[in-house]
Amino acid sequence: MRVPSRFTRVANKRLRVTQVHEFKVIGILEHDVGDVFMMEGIGRVFFIEKNVAAYVRKRGKSDKFTTVDKINVSNPSHHYWRAQVIKFEYTLPPDHTAEILRRLLGRKLPYAYFSCNEEHYMDYFLSGEPRLSFYLPCLQRRSLSSVPYKEIKSFGFYLQDMRNKKVKVINIDFETDSEESVNVDSSE
């Protein structure tokens, strides 16, 4: 598993990593809404609730989509997973990131192994800064840093692909074969 460097590049900006702790069992780590952990086998997770973390699922080179999934760390089967706390200075407020991830739980996001992957999506959701990709369906074009929280919660909230096409979150399909993915979007 790759350990993050001191900085993560995001659209010519950097998410500054302020603290990196040793890997420990996730059940004993203190966490709160807005915390970011690096979990073995999953990658970065963002706590959208006290004991619920969301993450963008890793996929293979031939896959065309990924999903935002959740993990309940209070579940005894997840208690012994190893994780490391990573403290970021990110520009998007944590409540905005949490709501965006909640809205996207279980939804199919365009995926390209090298240019529109799970790390790129997590960088985008943490920073709110758009990134360019050669994969045209990639939904990381819109700057989220100036989007008000009220709009993120609304039916009209949208992301943009690399052709500047607006894609409303409520119109993004759900993945049907994922047991972990559960729609918790209360606005639908």
C-alpha positions, 0 to 999 in steps of 0.5 A: 500500500502506498503511503502518501507523501507530504503533499498530494498534488491537486490541479496545480495545488497541493493538499498539505498533509499536517500529520501522519500517524503509524498504522493502528487498528481502526477500532481504537483510533479516535475519529470524528466527522471530517477526519481522513484515514488511510485504510489498508486495502481501501485507501483514503476514507472520509468520516461522514458520520461518527462511525461511518466513513465513505471512500471511492472504491478502487477498480481495475484497469479495464473498469469503466466506473467506480462507486462511493461506498461506506464502511461502518467502523463500529461493526465488529468485523471492521474493528480490526482493520488497520488504518492510519490517521492523516490530517489534511489542511483541505480547502473544502469545508468538511461538512461540504465534503461529507454531504457530497460523499453522502449524495454520491453513495452507491452511484456510478462515477466514470473511472479510468485507471490512470487519469480518473481514479479513486485517488483523483476523486478523493483529492477532488472531494477534499479540495473542491478544486477541479482537475483536468483529465484526458478521460472525457466522462470524468466528473471532476471539472466543476470547482466545488470550492464556491458551491454553497452547502444549500446547493450541495443538498439540493436536487439541482446539485451537479458535477461536470465532465471534461466536456463541461456537460452538467450531470445532476447527481440525482441522475447518476445511476446506482450500482446494483451489485454492491452490498456496501453501497446504500443510498442515504440521500434524504433529498430524493 
